[in-house]
């Protein structure tokens, strides 16, 4: 089941020198099927505005957006389908204002994975919670003086020490991982 929320961000900025957008409206109502916006997660930053929440959509209203100003809307969406592909979850947001017409943009969310680490009696590379799809990450470890490594477990499976005496490397990350060294 896809229980992890999908993070989305919408960023809008005024890029025309000297221009001011009036009555700017950011609309998000094209969320993919099988996905529901977590209305309690919507956060507006950068400028002052209001958020109107609807069934599975929202509108952000901003009185003015001057050159160089940027507004960011962050929110999460919840998946209600076992077959939903989190990597292909495009979302379309539309922006309009009284004096600038309408523009829209579609983007896939950036999915993050974690690698959690643990060692008994030694040092280990710290856990990471913000690894992007396809990234690489190496977990290095070393026992305290007087101790030795007896077992390395990756995602619940014990590994042969001759292949990972002091590190385990993840390449092309596409899921969450755990490394336990004892």
Secondary structure, DSSP 8 states (H G I E B T S, - for coil): ---S-EEEEEEEE--STT-EEEEEEEEE----TTEEEEEEEEEEESS--EEEE-SS-EEEEEEEEETT-EEEEEEEEEE--TT--TTS--EEEEEEETTTEEEEEEE----EEEEEEEESSEEE---EEEEETT--EEEEEEE-TT-----EEETTEEE-GGG-SSEEEE-S--S-EEEEE-
